[in-house]
Amino acid sequence: MSDITLKNFADWVKSRGYDDKIPTDIEQLKTLSVLDLSKRHLRHLPESIGALENLSVLKLSFNYLSKLPESIGDLRKLKNLQCDHNRLKALPRSLTRLESLIILNCGGNHLQALPGDMGKLRNLTRVMAGYNGLQTLPESFEQLHKLLYLDLDSNDLTHLPNLFEKMENLYFMNLSYNRLETIPASVYRLSFLEMLLMEHNGITELPPLERMHSLRNLNLNENLIEHIEADFSYLEDLEVFSIENNKLYQLPRGICKLEKLNTINAAHNRLKALPGCISQMRALEELDVEDNAIAELPKGFETLSKLQTLYIGGNEVEQIPQMPGLEFCDLER
C-alpha cells in the first residue's frame, strides 16, 4: 500500500481524536500489529484501514458498524478479527482472502448468513457467531478442518448440513437457542468434543453416542425428548448431564456406569423412578429431579456419599433418608 493511503488513515485517526492511543506516524503504522477500536461509537471504518499490512489483531467490538470495508481483505497477516456486537448485516466478500485468520468473532450482529466460500479460511480455529440470524451454514464450512471452537448460540438455525466429519479436533460446540429438530450425524462422531450444548431447540431423539469418548458436558435442556435409546456407558468422561424441561420418562441406560458424572439435571420431565443402580454413582454431587412423577427413592440411595445438593420437590417423595454429606435438599430429612 502507498504512503498516501497510510496518510489517509492517519488523518482519519486524528479526525476522530484517537491519536492519543493510535500512532499517526507513517513508519509506525507500517509495523502496527494490534489495533483496538472497541467501544468507540464507530458507525463506519475508512477503506484506508486496508493499508495496515502488518496488522495481526483487529478489535472492533461494541460499536455501531453496519458494514466493514472491502479493504479488510487486504490485511493478509490478520489472525484475530473481533467485530462482535455491532450492526453488521453481512460480512464483506473480501473476508475470505484472510488466509492467516485464526479467530473470528462476529457474534451479536444481524447476520443472516456467513460467506459462501468461508471454507477458504482454512486456518480458523475459533468461530463465534452467536446472537445473529443465521439460518444454516455454507457447505464450504466443512473445509475448516482446524476448527476447535464453534459457537452458534441464539440464531435461527433450522437445519445444519452434515459437514463436521473432518473437524477432528473440535472440542466445543454450542447450538443452543435455535430451532433445530435434528442434529447432523457427523456431530455425534466427533471423538474429541468435550462440550456439546443444544439447549432450547426442538430435538426429539439422540442417535448412538459411542464415539463421543471425550464428552464432559452434554446439555439438552428445553427440547422435546421422550426417550433416549443411546447407551451412555460409552461417555466415559461425562461430568455434567442436563436434560431439564423435556418429556423424558427415564434416564438413559448405562448412566450408572459413568464414574466421573457429578451433576445430573433432569428437572421438569416425566420420570417415574430413578434407576435402581444410582447408588453406584460414587462421583455424583448434584442431582436435580424436581417436578417429575417419582414415587420413591431406590434402595441404597443414602449411600451416595458425595451427594451435596438434591432437588426432589414436586414429586411423590415426601422424605429422604439421612445423608451426612448432603448440604442442601428441598425436602425434609
N, C-alpha and C positions, 0 to 999 in steps of 0.2 A: 504494500500500500504506500502511496505517496505521502510525503510530509504534509502536503496540503490537506489531505483527509484527516491526518492526526491533528493538525491545527484546528480543523473544524470541530473535532471532538473536544479539544482543549477549550475552544471558545464556548462550546455548549456547557462544559463543566463550570466555567467562570460565570456564565449567564444564570446558572442555577444556584450559584453560591456554594458549590461543592469543593472549591479549590482548597479548603482547609483540610480535607481528607483525601482528595484525589489529586495526583500530580498533574500539572499542566505543561511541564517541560517536555518537549518533543522526544528527547532521548530517553527520558524516564518512561514515557508512555510506550515506547518501543519495547521495553522489557517488562512492562506491567503484567503480573501473573494472576493477581487476585483483585476483583472489582466488586465491591459491596454497595449496591444501590437499593437495598431493602428499606422499606418504610420511609420512602422519600416523597410520597404523594405523587409519583410519576404517572402521567397519562400517555406519554409516548417516549420512545427512545430514538435517538438520531441514527440514520444509516451509517454515520461515520464510526459507530462503535465497532464495525467490522474491521477497522484498521488496527485493532489491538491484537496483533498477530501472535503474541506470546501469552495471551490470556488462557489460564487453565481453569479458573473458578469464576463464575459469574452469578451473583446473587441479586435477584430482582423481586424477592418475596414481599408480599403485603404492600402492593401498590394498586394503581387503577388502570393498568395497561390493558387495552383491548386487542392489541396485536403486537407481535415482535417484528422488528425489521428483517427483511430477507438477508441482509448482510450478516446476520447471525451465522449463516452458513460459511462465512469466511474465517471464522475463528477455529482454524483446523487443529489447534492444540487444546481446545476446551475439553476438560474432563468432567466438570461438575457444573450443571446448569440448574439453578433454583429459580423457578418462575411461578411458584405456587402462590395461591391467594391473590389473584388478580382478576381480570375480567376477560380473559382470553377465550375467544370462540373457536379458534383453530391455532395450530402450531404452524409456523412457516414451512413451506416445502423444502427450503434450503436446509432445514434442521438435519435432514438425513445425510448431509455431507460431513457432519461432525463425527468422523470415524474414530476419534480418540475419546469420545464421550463415554464415561463410566457410570455417572449418576444423573438421572433426570427426575426432577421433582416438579410436576405440573399440576399438583392437586389443588383443589379449591378454586377452580375456574368454571367456565361454561362450555368446556369441550364436549362435542358430541361424537368425535372420532379422533383416533390417533392417525398419524400419517400412514398412508397405504404401503409405503416402502420403508417402514420403520425397521424392517429386518436388516437394513444396511448398517445400522448402528450395532455392529456385532461385538463391540467391547462393553456394552451395557451390562452392569451387574445389579443395578438398583433402579426400579421404575416405580415411582409413587404418583399415581394418577387418581387418587380417591377424590370424592366430592366433586364430581363433574356430571356430565350427562351421557357418558359413554354407553352405547347400546351393544357393542360387540368389540372384538379385537381384529385387526387386519391379519390376513393369512400369513403375511411375511413375518409376523411376530415369532413364528416357530424357529426362525433363524437366530434368535437371541440365545445361543447355547450357553453363554456365560452368566446368564441371569441367576442371581442369588435371592433377590428380594422383590416381591411383586405385591403392590397394594392397589386394589381396585375397589376399595370400600366406598359405599354410598354413591353408586352410579345408577344407570337404568338398564343394566345388563339383563337381557332375557335369554341370551344364548352365547355360549363360548365355543369356538371351534376346537377341535381335538388336536391341539398343536403344542402340547407340553412335553411330549415324549423325550425329546433330546435335551431338555433343561435339567440335566442330571444332577446339578449342584444346587438347585433351588431349595432353600431351606425355610422360606417364609412366604405364605400366600394368604392374602386377605380378600375374600369375595363377599364380605358381609354387606347387608343392606342393599341388595339388588333385587332382581325379580327372576332369579334362576330357578327352574324346576328340576333341571338335571345338571350334573357336573360331568365334564368330559372324562372318559375312561383313563386318558393319559395322566390326569391329575393323581389318580389312585395308584399309579405306577412310579411315583416319584420317591425313590427309596431313601433320599436324604432329606426329605421335607420334615421339618421339626414342628412347625406351627401351621395349622390349617383352620382358618376362621371363615365360617359360612353362615353366620348368624343372620336371621331375618331375610329369608328367601322363601321359595315355595317348594323346597326339596321334599320328596316323598319317600325316597329309599336310598340306601347306600349299596354300592357294588362290593365285591370282595376287597379286602384291605391288606392281604397278606404280604404285599411288597413294601408296605409303609413301616419298615422296621425302625426308623428314626423318629417317628412322630411322638412329640411330647405334649402337645396341646391341641385338642380337637374340640371346636366349638360349633355346635349345630342348633343353638338356641333359636326359638321362634321360626320353626319350619312346620312341616305337615307330616312328620314321620310317625307311623303307627307301629311298624315292626322293623327290626334290624336283623337281617339274615347273616350279615358278615360275622365271622369269628374273630373276636377281639383278642384272642390269645396271641396272635401274631404281633400285636402292637407292644412289644416288649419294653419300650422306653416311655410309654404313655404315662404322664403325670397328672394331667388335668383333662377331664371329660365333662363337657357341658352340653346338655340337651333339654334345657328348660323350655317350657311353653311349646310342646309338641303334642302328639296324640299317642305317645308310647305306652304300650301295655306291659312290657317287661324289659329289663335291662339286657343288653346283648350277651349272648353266650360267650364264654371264655373270659369275661371281665374279671372274674375272681382270680385268674392266674397272673394278673398284672402286678408284679412285685413292686413297681415304682409308682403306681397310681395313688396319689394322695388326696385328690379332690374329685368328687362326683357331684354335679348339679343336675338333678332330674326333676326339679320342682314343676308343678303345674302340668302334669301329664295324667295318664290313666293307669298308673301302676297299681296292681292289686296286691303285690307282695315284693319283698326284696329276695334276691337269690339266697337259697339256704347255705351256700358256700361263702357268704360275705365275711364270715368270721376268719377266713383265710387271708383277708386283705390287710396284712400287718402294717402297710405303709399309709393306710387311709387316715387322713387328718380332718377332712371336712366332708360332710355328707348333707346335701340339701334335697329332700324329697317331700317338701311341704306341698299341700294341696294335691294329693293323689287319692287313692282308694285303698291304702294299705291297712289291713285289719290287725296285724300283729307283727312283732319283730321275730326274725328267725332265731332258732336255738343257737346259743353261743355268741349272740350279738355283743354281749357285755365283755367279751374277750378282745375287742378291738382296742387295744391298749394305747394306740397313738391317736385315737379319735378325740379331737379337741372341740369341734363345732358340729352341732347337729340341729338341723331344721326338719321337723317332722309334724308340725302343726297342720291342721286341715286334713288329717287322715282319721281313721277309726282307732288308732292307737291312743290310749289315754294316759299311759305312764310308761316310763322306761326304767330299766334296771340301774342300780348304782354302778357308775363307771368313774373311777378315781381320776382318770386323765381328762375327763370331759370338762371344758371350761365354759361352754355355753350350750344351752338347749332351750328350745321354745316350749317345752313341756315340763311338767313336774318330774322330779326324780325321787 
